[in-house]
Amino acid sequence: MRLKLTVLLICFWSFAEAQYSFSGYIEPNEWQNSVYLSIVEDYRKISGVYSEQIIAKTTADSTGYFEFKGNMLETENRIYRIHVDKCSDATQDANHFNGHCSDSKEVIFIANNKDTLKLPFSFENQVFCDINSTNDKANAFVRIDSLKADMRFAYGEFRSEANRKLNNKKWFKTLQDFGKSLDEPLAELYIYSYLSDRTSDLHAYYVEDLKSNTYYENLKSRLRENYPEASYTKQYNNELASDSFMLESSENDSGFNWSFLIAGLLALSVLINLIFISRFIKSKQHRKTELKGKLSKQEQVVLEHLLQEKSNKDIAEALFLSVSTIKTHTNNIYKKLNVQSRDEVNSLFKK
């Protein structure tokens, strides 16, 4: 009895202390000895380096061996990433964790808190052939990447529009069917994020495919069934609803004659400009009337001659006044209009 109890305690202790173990090797002469484990909760950020996703850091030994272990992960499958880089600790925060780093290598996999995973390759191996794991879903992304490589070759064989159209139809179906065959909605999200990427040439076909293909609604059902509370499901629901709404809006507006709208906007713009010009002219006229109202009748007469750019002598002769009287009237005009010269008087009434 005592022996059985001891065995049970040992098993319980082992189960509680370290439920997951992710290990592998890096090339110590090539990389920093720091290795990072991230959980990917946004499937639009599956590939890359994001500081907010990192949940653990370990140091590889002199042979390059590293291991992550513990019991803090989700009990359900989630998307994880292990990556290495060439950034020093001093420059990582400032320059590195922005979603892109040319000096990093990564491996992406599916796992949960009970899994043991071993990477039978160094990060220098560009072809991740297989991941040894107790989780049969761990290799899903590796298999999808292999299929995507075949897809890129097919597109590049003939760079014509006809070839692109044929390949769009073929590879969308191929990838979607392959995703369903993996029986893992998280793997299908990896495919979906690739096909629906708005920066990709494939996005236009994705929009057309969304109109009639029931695959997307079925994927939503599979996610709700398998991962009802996961962030992936909520994100996918929101994105699909947004894209469907955009599609419906564009179809409803497809018969709208935009030329009438443009013509109407142009006419409205001209009308607004005419109203603005008219008000501006009226405002200028009103301002001139106000300024003249500050002057006596004799000063207003002298002002009219000043605006005709006559000399004091010419104005005196025209009004049968002395030159000194004209100078007095001119100085009074300057004071009342708050100006210093004839040029400033002209600027008030001729612009």
Secondary structure, DSSP 8 states (H G I E B T S, - for coil): -HHHHHHHHHHHHHHHH-SEEEEEE--TTTS-SEEEEEEE--GGGSSS--GGGEEEEEE--TTSEEEEEES-S-SS-EEEEEEEES--HHHIIIII-SS--TTEEEEEEEE-TT-EEE--S-TT-SS----EESSTTTTHHHHHHHHHHHHHHHHHHS-SHHHHHHHHHHHHHHHHHHHHHTT-HHHHHHHHHHHT-TTSTTHHHHHHHHHH-THHHHHHHHHHHH-TTSHHHHHHHHHHHHHHHHHHHHHHTTT--HHHHHHHHHHHHHHHHHHHHHHHHHHHHHHHHHHHHTS-HHHHHHHHHHHTT--HHHHHHHHT--HHHHHHHHHHHHHHHT-SSHHHHHHHHH-
